[in-house]
Amino acid sequence: MKISTLLSLSISVSFFLCLVFVAPFTGASRPVFAQGNTAANAVVTGKLNDANGPIVNAQVTLNSFRDEKCVKLFLSHTQSEKVMEQLSECVTDIGPVNPDDKGVYRFENLKPGHYALVVAWNLSPKLKKPIMVFQKGDFVISYFENAPFNSVATGKPFQLAANTTATQDFDYTKGQITKEISPK
């Protein structure tokens, strides 16, 4: 891969991660409540694991998508400035929350809609490449060797109905790296 392509990928992915995951580390685990009109009482919960067991030092965010068009744009994995701008207008973040000592996180009082799970944590052992984007199972994982959290996993969008509980687990130990992803 050319240096210019790698730099472009790094900048695009970094910009995207800033859109979907910018928040200070908050410490203790606590439920997060959706903002605005929360007429529904939906919940998203799950457990985080890697090769070392439960992931406890992490930040978990939900991407909330405005509509189906936004979900399709997100799934295109296109990293142009125009697409990033459109995503910044149609994706909002809920959270972050931190998992408890068993790796469990929870979001409460969510409205029905489309969401995607985003987990930032420190992958150990470190990967051999300093910057890498790859797919593993249902997650796209971005790895940056020298970042505060060196890995960010973004799950596939899912639909959440009113008054339901959706379980969205992240287990890095399951599945194989299926492909490296390069910018479109």
Order of alpha helices (4+ residues) and beta strands (2+ residues): alpha-beta-beta-beta-beta-alpha-alpha-beta-beta-beta-beta-beta-beta-beta-beta-beta-beta
